[in-house]
């Protein structure tokens, strides 16, 4: 295993190289191996003010929040206040879906391992803030159903973690931002972490960046966070690199914080890393509780990524090498940068190359893949043209509030068609992608597309970016 100094030199080279491409405004990366840690900062944290990124600049964690919410929820399991295999309705009697029978069958475990199937991935109401935001989010669910029989398949679930946060609110009698503070941040020694956006004014905090459609240059996001109703899924948490290194080290030490505080029992820390569901496809790795377990460079990294307006975070622990890696960056080039940083660190740690997660075995593309696919606000059309598959995606806001959400996050709700070719049975790769583009955590989920066959509990569908979209016609 190489030294932390050597890893730092390679990470700095990655930051310098990406900076020259002009698609990243600023970034920070931290790595901890045993008792040693290193944090590197680069570029601007706020293009409005010119504030530089520093080693202690705070940033929006995005969906990496889901690992933190899982950890906090399991503290209630440890106390006997929550049973993972009990129905959600035991703790939230007002939890309903349009499919009432499905709502009855969804368990707490299904919330945090993405198997609940609730069809509301991009739901992000913003009109209600504060202590009622999570409750308000849940009122929307009564109009929405499920994509498959709960517990039988896997699709990335923002609603699952909002509901988990709501359970925490009910058990503590406090809003989510207070519950996560007392149940996790304080005992884990995450001294700068907060779920209150107002705290961003009191410290250095990064602001996202986009490419201006008018000038073609990077500009600061005009939206800091998304709606507070999705806080449990990852819209409001602000952390420093040191907070996340402390959180990761706590997990590697079997639930013990640096000061010896027991945050979570070793049995439940292990349970979070134990596979609870596996689709068996490379773009959706085995799922534990909160963690995705990625086979990479001959080891296993427990990982989660997160997005915020104009920013992306990536976080993993690698138990075999006693290592934690956290990174955050702003601008349209953040996805590739995240994978470059993590791949570089992992290669230095393991002494092995990060390579694609499959052996090529191209197959003819089945004609029955052609057709229309749909989930909440997400519509896809597939055309099969010889040995190529053409995927066209668009988002369809369900009301005016969600129309505003999409306007803030995307310049358009219609995206250019993407051409794929077969790489293995049921597996497709975006044409033009190079091995380095789909070997890392984020590239693997975004560049690869899977066709899932129908089962008694699930329609035929597509799986990409960790999401399942069922076929509706064609």
C-alpha positions in Angstrom: 0.0 0.0 0.0 1.3 3.4 -1.0 1.8 6.3 1.4 -0.7 9.1 2.1 1.8 11.5 0.7 2.0 9.7 -2.6 -1.8 9.5 -2.8 -2.0 13.2 -2.2 0.4 13.9 -5.0 -1.7 11.9 -7.4 -5.0 13.5 -6.2 -3.4 17.0 -6.7 -2.5 16.1 -10.2 -6.1 15.1 -10.9 -7.4 18.4 -9.6 -4.9 20.4 -11.6 -5.7 18.5 -14.8 -9.5 18.9 -14.4 -9.1 22.6 -13.6 -7.5 23.1 -17.1 -10.7 21.7 -18.7 -12.8 24.7 -17.4 -15.8 22.6 -16.4 -15.2 22.6 -12.6 -15.3 25.7 -10.5 -13.9 24.2 -7.2 -13.4 21.0 -5.4 -12.2 19.4 -2.2 -11.0 15.9 -1.5 -10.1 14.2 1.7 -8.7 10.8 2.5 -8.0 9.0 5.8 -5.9 5.9 6.3 -5.8 4.7 9.9 -4.8 7.7 12.1 -3.6 9.8 9.2 -5.6 12.1 7.0 -5.1 14.6 4.2 -7.5 17.2 2.7 -6.8 19.1 -0.6 -8.9 22.1 -1.8 -8.9 23.6 -5.2 -10.5 26.5 -7.1 -13.5 28.7 -6.1 -16.2 27.8 -3.6 -18.4 30.6 -4.6 -18.2 32.3 -8.1 -20.5 35.1 -6.8 -17.9 36.3 -4.3 -14.6 34.7 -5.5 -14.3 32.9 -2.2 -11.6 30.2 -2.6 -12.2 26.6 -1.6 -10.3 25.8 1.6 -9.7 22.6 3.4 -12.6 23.3 5.9 -15.1 24.8 3.5 -18.6 23.3 4.1 -20.6 21.8 1.3 -24.0 20.3 0.6 -23.7 16.5 1.1 -26.6 15.6 -1.2 -27.8 12.0 -1.2 -24.8 10.8 0.8 -27.1 11.9 3.5 -28.9 8.6 3.1 -26.0 6.7 4.7 -26.2 9.1 7.7 -29.9 8.8 8.0 -29.6 5.0 8.0 -27.0 5.1 10.7 -29.2 7.4 12.8 -32.3 5.2 12.3 -30.4 2.1 13.3 -29.7 3.7 16.7 -33.5 3.4 17.3 -33.3 -0.2 16.2 -30.6 -0.8 18.7 -32.7 0.6 21.5 -35.6 -1.6 20.5 -37.8 1.3 19.4 -37.8 0.2 15.7 -38.0 -3.2 14.1 -36.5 -3.2 10.6 -39.0 -5.9 9.5 -42.0 -4.2 10.9 -44.4 -2.4 8.5 -43.8 1.4 8.2 -47.4 1.9 9.3 -46.6 0.7 12.8 -44.7 3.9 13.3 -46.5 6.2 10.8 -50.2 5.2 10.7 -50.9 8.0 8.3 -48.5 6.6 5.7 -50.6 5.8 2.6 -50.1 5.3 -1.1 -52.6 5.1 -4.0 -52.0 1.3 -3.8 -53.0 0.9 -0.1 -52.2 -2.8 0.0 -48.6 -2.1 -1.1 -48.3 0.6 1.6 -49.3 -2.0 4.2 -46.5 -4.4 3.0 -43.6 -1.8 3.0 -41.3 -2.4 5.9 -38.7 -0.2 7.5 -35.9 -2.2 6.0 -37.3 -1.6 2.5 -37.0 2.2 3.2 -33.2 2.1 3.5 -32.3 -0.6 1.0 -34.2 0.9 -1.9 -36.6 -2.0 -2.4 -39.8 -0.3 -1.4 -40.6 0.6 -5.0 -42.5 3.9 -4.3 -42.9 5.7 -7.5 -41.9 9.3 -6.6 -38.2 9.5 -7.3 -38.0 13.2 -8.3 -40.8 14.5 -6.0 -39.3 17.5 -4.3 -42.0 19.9 -2.9 -40.6 23.2 -1.7 -43.6 25.3 -0.6 -43.4 24.1 3.0 -40.3 24.6 5.1 -39.2 23.8 8.6 -40.6 21.3 11.0 -43.6 20.5 8.7 -41.7 19.9 5.5 -41.3 16.2 5.8 -44.9 15.7 6.8 -46.0 17.8 3.8 -43.9 15.7 1.5 -45.7 12.6 2.7 -49.1 14.0 1.8 -48.2 13.7 -1.9 -47.6 10.0 -1.6 -51.3 9.2 -1.2 -51.6 9.9 -4.9 -48.7 7.7 -6.0 -48.2 4.0 -6.3 -45.3 1.5 -6.6 -43.2 0.3 -9.5 -43.1 -3.3 -8.3 -44.2 -5.5 -5.5 -42.4 -4.1 -2.4 -39.2 -6.0 -1.5 -38.9 -7.8 -4.8 -36.7 -5.5 -6.8 -34.6 -2.3 -6.5 -34.9 1.3 -7.6 -33.2 4.3 -6.1 -35.6 5.7 -3.5 -35.7 9.2 -2.3 -39.1 8.7 -0.6 -37.8 5.8 1.4 -35.4 8.1 3.3 -37.9 10.9 3.7 -40.1 8.4 5.4 -37.2 7.1 7.5 -36.6 10.8 8.6 -40.3 11.1 9.4 -40.0 8.0 11.7 -37.1 9.7 13.5 -39.2 12.9 13.9 -42.0 10.9 15.4 -39.8 9.0 17.8 -37.9 12.1 19.0 -40.7 14.6 18.9 -38.3 17.0 17.1 -37.9 18.1 13.4 -35.4 16.2 11.3 -32.6 18.8 11.6 -32.7 18.4 15.4 -33.0 14.6 15.4 -30.0 14.1 13.1 -28.0 16.5 15.2 -28.6 14.8 18.5 -28.7 11.2 17.1 -25.6 11.4 14.9 -23.7 14.6 14.5 -23.0 15.1 18.2 -22.1 11.6 19.2 -20.0 11.0 16.0 -17.9 14.1 16.6 -19.2 15.8 13.4 -18.6 19.2 14.8 -19.4 21.4 11.7 -22.3 19.3 10.4 -25.8 20.8 10.3 -29.1 20.3 8.5 -30.0 24.0 8.8 -29.4 26.1 5.7 -29.2 29.2 7.8 -25.9 27.8 9.3 -24.3 28.3 5.9 -24.2 32.1 6.6 -22.0 31.5 9.7 -19.1 29.7 7.9 -17.4 29.2 4.5 -19.9 27.2 2.4 -19.6 26.2 -1.2 -22.2 27.3 -3.8 -23.0 25.2 -6.9 -22.0 26.1 -10.4 -23.4 25.7 -13.9 -22.5 26.6 -17.4 -24.3 29.9 -18.5 -26.3 29.2 -21.6 -25.7 32.9 -22.6 -21.9 33.1 -22.2 -20.8 29.5 -22.1 -18.9 30.2 -18.9 -19.2 28.9 -15.4 -21.6 30.8 -13.1 -22.9 30.3 -9.6 -26.2 28.5 -9.1 -29.1 30.8 -8.3 -30.5 28.0 -6.1 -28.6 26.9 -3.0 -30.7 23.8 -2.0 -33.8 22.0 -3.1 -37.0 21.7 -1.1 -36.7 20.9 2.7 -39.3 18.2 2.4 -36.6 16.0 0.8 -34.2 16.6 3.7 -34.0 13.0 4.7 -33.1 12.1 1.1 -30.3 14.7 1.0 -31.3 18.3 0.2 -30.2 20.2 3.3 -27.2 18.6 5.1 -24.0 20.7 5.1 -20.8 19.1 6.2 -17.0 19.7 6.1 -14.5 17.1 4.8 -13.4 16.6 8.4 -17.0 15.7 9.4 -17.2 13.0 6.8 -13.8 11.6 7.6 -14.9 11.3 11.2 -18.1 9.6 10.2 -16.3 7.2 7.9 -13.7 6.3 10.6 -16.5 5.7 13.1 -17.9 3.1 10.7 -14.5 1.5 10.2 -14.1 1.3 14.0 -17.2 -0.7 14.4 -19.4 2.3 15.5 -16.9 4.0 17.9 -16.3 7.7 17.5 -12.8 9.2 17.9 -13.4 10.1 21.5 -14.7 6.6 22.3 -18.4 7.4 22.2 -20.4 4.4 21.0 -22.5 5.7 18.1 -23.8 2.3 16.9 -23.1 -1.3 17.8 -20.7 -3.3 15.7 -23.5 -5.8 14.8 -25.5 -3.1 13.1 -22.5 -1.4 11.5 -21.8 -4.9 9.9 -25.5 -5.2 9.0 -25.2 -2.0 7.0 -22.5 -3.5 4.9 -24.2 -6.9 4.5 -26.0 -7.5 1.2 -29.7 -7.3 1.6 -30.6 -7.2 -2.1 -28.7 -7.8 -5.3 -30.0 -7.3 -8.8 -26.9 -8.9 -10.2 -26.1 -6.1 -12.7 -22.9 -4.0 -12.6 -24.6 -0.6 -12.7 -26.6 -1.4 -9.5 -24.2 -3.1 -7.1 -25.2 -5.2 -4.1 -27.2 -3.1 -1.6 -26.7 -3.3 2.1 -28.5 -0.8 4.4 -27.7 2.7 3.2 -24.5 1.6 1.5 -23.9 0.3 -2.1 -21.2 -2.3 -2.1 -19.0 -1.8 -5.2 -16.5 -4.4 -6.2 -13.6 -2.3 -7.5 -9.9 -3.0 -8.0 -10.0 -6.3 -6.3 -11.6 -5.0 -3.1 -15.0 -3.8 -1.9 -15.8 -0.1 -1.4 -19.0 0.9 0.4 -20.1 4.0 -1.4 -22.7 6.6 -1.9 -22.8 9.7 -4.1 -24.9 12.8 -3.8 -26.1 15.7 -6.0 -27.1 19.3 -5.1 -27.8 22.3 -7.4 -24.6 22.6 -9.3 -22.6 20.2 -7.1 -21.7 16.6 -6.6 -20.3 14.6 -3.7 -18.8 11.1 -3.5 -18.0 9.2 -0.4 -16.7 5.7 0.4 -15.1 3.5 3.0 -12.8 0.7 2.1 -12.5 -1.6 5.2 -9.8 -3.8 3.7 -7.5 -0.8 3.6 -8.9 1.1 6.6 -9.5 4.0 4.3 -12.2 6.8 3.9 -12.5 9.0 0.9 -14.7 12.1 0.6 -14.9 14.5 -2.3 -17.1 17.4 -3.4 -17.0 19.6 -6.5 -19.1 22.2 -8.4 -19.7 22.6 -12.1 -20.8 20.3 -15.0 -17.6 18.3 -14.9 -18.0 17.1 -11.4 -19.1 13.5 -12.2 -16.0 12.5 -14.1 -13.8 14.4 -11.6 -15.4 12.4 -8.7 -14.6 9.1 -10.3 -11.1 10.3 -11.3 -10.3 11.2 -7.7 -11.7 8.1 -6.1 -10.2 5.8 -8.8 -6.8 7.4 -8.3 -6.9 6.9 -4.5 -8.2 3.3 -4.8 -5.5 2.4 -7.3 -2.8 3.8 -5.1 -4.3 1.9 -2.1 -4.7 -1.4 -3.7 -1.8 -1.3 -6.3 -4.4 -2.5 -8.9 -6.1 -0.8 -11.7 -9.8 0.2 -11.7 -11.3 -1.6 -14.7 -14.8 -2.1 -16.2 -17.1 -4.3 -14.0 -17.9 -6.8 -16.7 -16.4 -9.1 -19.4 -17.5 -8.0 -22.9 -19.9 -10.5 -24.6 -22.1 -8.5 -27.1 -25.4 -10.0 -28.0 -28.1 -9.2 -30.6 -30.5 -6.5 -29.3 -34.0 -8.0 -28.7 -36.6 -6.3 -30.8 -39.1 -6.3 -27.8 -37.0 -3.7 -26.0 -38.5 -1.1 -28.3 -41.3 0.9 -26.8 -42.4 3.4 -24.2 -41.2 3.3 -20.6 -42.5 5.5 -17.7 -42.2 6.2 -14.0 -43.0 9.3 -12.0 -42.2 12.4 -14.1 -39.8 10.2 -16.2 -40.6 9.1 -19.7 -38.3 7.1 -22.0 -38.6 5.9 -25.6 -36.4 3.0 -26.9 -35.8 2.4 -30.6 -33.9 -0.7 -31.8 -32.0 0.0 -35.0 -29.9 -3.0 -35.9 -27.1 -3.4 -33.4 -27.9 -0.1 -31.7 -30.4 1.0 -29.2 -31.6 4.6 -29.1 -32.8 6.0 -25.8 -34.7 9.3 -25.6 -35.6 10.6 -22.2 -37.7 13.5 -20.9 -39.1 14.6 -17.7 -42.7 15.7 -17.4 -43.4 17.9 -14.3 -46.6 16.8 -12.6 -47.6 20.3 -11.5 -46.3 23.9 -11.5 -44.2 23.5 -8.3 -42.3 20.6 -10.0 -42.0 22.6 -13.2 -40.1 25.2 -11.2 -38.0 22.4 -9.7 -36.9 21.1 -13.1 -36.2 24.7 -14.3 -33.8 25.1 -11.4 -32.0 21.8 -11.9 -32.0 21.4 -15.7 -31.8 23.8 -18.7 -34.4 21.5 -20.4 -36.8 18.7 -19.6 -35.9 17.0 -22.9 -32.5 15.4 -23.3 -30.7 14.5 -26.5 -31.0 10.8 -27.5 -28.3 8.5 -26.4 -27.1 5.6 -28.5 -26.1 2.3 -26.8 -24.5 -0.9 -28.0 -24.7 -4.4 -26.5 -21.7 -5.3 -24.3 -23.2 -8.4 -22.5 -26.5 -10.2 -22.3 -29.1 -7.5 -21.2 -26.3 -4.9 -20.8 -25.7 -1.8 -23.0 -23.0 0.9 -23.0 -23.3 4.4 -24.3 -21.5 4.7 -27.6 -18.3 6.7 -27.3 -17.7 5.9 -23.7 -14.2 4.9 -22.8 -13.3 2.3 -20.1 -12.3 5.0 -17.7 -15.8 6.6 -18.1 -17.6 3.5 -16.8 -15.2 1.9 -14.4 -15.8 4.2 -11.4 -18.7 4.6 -9.1 -20.7 7.4 -10.9 -19.8 6.5 -14.4 -20.8 2.8 -13.9 -24.3 3.8 -13.0 -24.7 6.5 -15.7 -23.0 5.0 -18.7 -24.5 1.5 -18.5 -28.0 0.5 -19.2 -29.7 -2.8 -18.3 -32.8 -4.4 -19.6 -34.6 -6.2 -16.8 -36.9 -9.1 -17.8 -40.4 -9.3 -16.5 -41.1 -11.3 -13.3 -44.3 -12.1 -11.5 -43.7 -9.1 -9.3 -42.2 -6.7 -11.8 -42.8 -5.6 -15.5 -40.1 -5.7 -18.1 -38.0 -2.5 -17.7 -34.9 -0.5 -18.0 -32.3 0.1 -15.2 -29.8 3.0 -15.3 -28.5 5.6 -12.8 -29.7 3.1 -10.2 -33.3 3.6 -11.3 -35.9 1.2 -12.7 -38.4 2.3 -15.3 -41.1 -0.2 -16.4 -42.2 -0.7 -19.9 -45.8 0.5 -20.6 -46.3 -0.1 -24.3 -44.7 -1.0 -27.5 
